[in-house]
Each structure stands twice: as structure tokens, then as C-alpha cells.
Amino acid sequence: MSRILRAALVAAGLMTAGLPARAQGVAFQLGRLFDDGGWTSYGVSWARPVAGPIALVVGGTMFRNDGLSSARLWGGNADVSLFRGGRPGAYAVGGVAAGMGVGGAEHWWRSWSAGMGYELLPLRFLSLGIEGRYREFGPRARGGMELSVRIGTNLGGGGARAPLPGAPLAKGVVDSEPTRATRLATASEYPVAASSLTRSDAARLLDGVIATADSMIGVRYRFGGAGEDGRGFDCSGLIQYAYARHGIQLPRTSGEQAGRGRAVSRSLDELEPGDLLTFSTSGRGVTHVGLYIGNGRFIHSASTGVQTSRLSADDPYGKWWYTRWVGVRRIVEGAA
């Protein structure tokens, strides 16, 4: 069992397809292990989504034996969770831990554990959870059920404004003189639709926006990142940056961006390159945005960095995004 869990941890760490930063943050955990007279467990951990509904959790832990007050087990742990973070509900979790003991406990120890939990999100930045696991220790073959409660933070959104036209460019972006389309599009700070553009001007402008976003493929994800000094983007920072390089200023957060432009029917057949796609990973409003580039694909900054993903009701990974896709906003459109 422990070999399987270790393999799962390695596989999760190597996956490159990421999620929005929906479940990052520090968590504190308090538990009770019903084994060998009873142990109280304390833990602190950091969670980060790695692929699809999978998240990696690493941290430190301490077990105190309730019958032998001086016995302590200190160590580190690594867990893989499935469907935990960014949404209320049940999730699965399993992991490994190891460390050293003092006060009459074994000098060196290791354990594996697996179980289920339930998470609540009373506030956007706060998570509460309860877990039940079976935990087995070695080298002494002993184990039992562990119940614990957890309080944590959910980090995502926010951050500084993206650089405006004329500000230093991120690596890989080539500056150019404003085109006629750019000058017309900046008539309003937050244009609802650049209706004064011809269709060809609008197409050229949006081609430039997409090219700018595409040139950022591979740039790492950074919470609150807006591309300053090449230090990375969060989802809304990338969208703001790509449009700003072509003269269109958008608000900073995904929720604010979801109110700009014109609403378009949520249908793959209605999408046009340059449309802003909005997603909800929590069921409580827009939490992620992407830039549609055509053929069912979009560019976005997720947990593993700027990447392209697919919207599909059939493809396994594309379906994950498709079921969380909640809207479309057309920021630029030209007159016929």
C-alpha cells in the first residue's frame, strides 16, 4: 500500500496539466489517533493543485502519546487528495509520513494513511474540514483510525495591476507602435465593445492579443502575478496583460473582468477568438478566466503556469473545464 501511495505522489508531481489556483494555502490540523492508548496529532501543511482534481499536500506533523506523556513522534508528511479544494463537499486523501521519535517512542518511524474527508468553505478565503483515515505505522506493525479537523486558507485572485502600454515588457513580448485599431479601442478606459472598429481592424487587434498571450506559454503561475519583471501571472493577470499590450484596459480580478464586454451565449458554436471565458470552480461566482483562441482551445494561467487547454464535453480533461465553464464575454467586436 505504501508503495502505491509513493508512486501516486511522484506521478502527481510530474503532471503538467494544471488547475486554477483554487486551493492553495496553509492549513492547521488537530486529530486523534485511536491506537496504542491514543495519540493526539498536530499538523501544518501547504496544499497546491497539480492536475485535474488532484492536489498535493506537504507539511509537518507531530503525534503525542496520551498514555505516555513524554512520547513524541516528529516528522514530515506528503498527501495526495482528490476533489479537495475550491468546492464544498467530500474528497479522498492518502499519503505517507516519516520521522523520528523521542521520549520512549521508536527512534525512527514511518506510516501510510488513506481515508475520506468533507470540506466546507464558509468564506472565500477560509476552509474547514473533517477527515477520517486509517493510519498504519512501522517498523512496529500497528495502526488504527484517525479523526481530525482542519482549518485552512484558500488563496486566489487579487494582486497588482498589469503593466500598461509603455511599461516594461515581459520576456518574449515585442513592442510596436499603436495601430488604428488600438487607438480606437482605447477611447474608453473599460470598453464594453469597440463598435467603431471595422471587422478587419477588430480581427487584427484580437490576433495581437492572442499572440501576446501565446508568447507567455510556459511562464510560471504566481498568485497575484501580473507579469511584472517576468515573475509570472495568475489567471486574470494574464488576461489583463494581453489586452493591455494592445491598448485595452481591463480590471484586475476575474470577477470584475466577467462584467466587461458583451455577454455571449455559452456555446462552442458561438465563440470567436479573443472571447473571454469565465469559469467557476467553487459554484460561488467566477473564479477563473481564460482567452479563447479557436478550435475549442483557450489560453490561461493555471497552477503549472501559462498553458493551453480544451473545452470538450467528451475529452476527459476538457470535460473538467467544460462542466465549470459558466460564461463568455466579448471584449472587442467590429462593425460589419
Protein Blocks (a to p, Z undefined) as FASTA:
>chain_A
ZZmmmmmmmmmmmpmbdcddfkgccddddddddeehiaadddddddddfbhjbccddddd
ddddfklmmbccddddddddehiahiacddddddddddddeehiafbdcddddddddddd
fbfkbccddddddddddfbdcdddddddddddddeeeiiddddehiacdehiacddddfk
lmmmmmpfbafbdfkbcfklmmmmmmmmmmmmmmmgoiacdehiahighiapcfklmmmm
mmmmnopacdfbfklmmmgcjdddddfklpcehiacdddfkonajfbdcddebjhiacdd
dfkoccdddddfkbmklmmmmmmpgbdcdfbdcdZZ
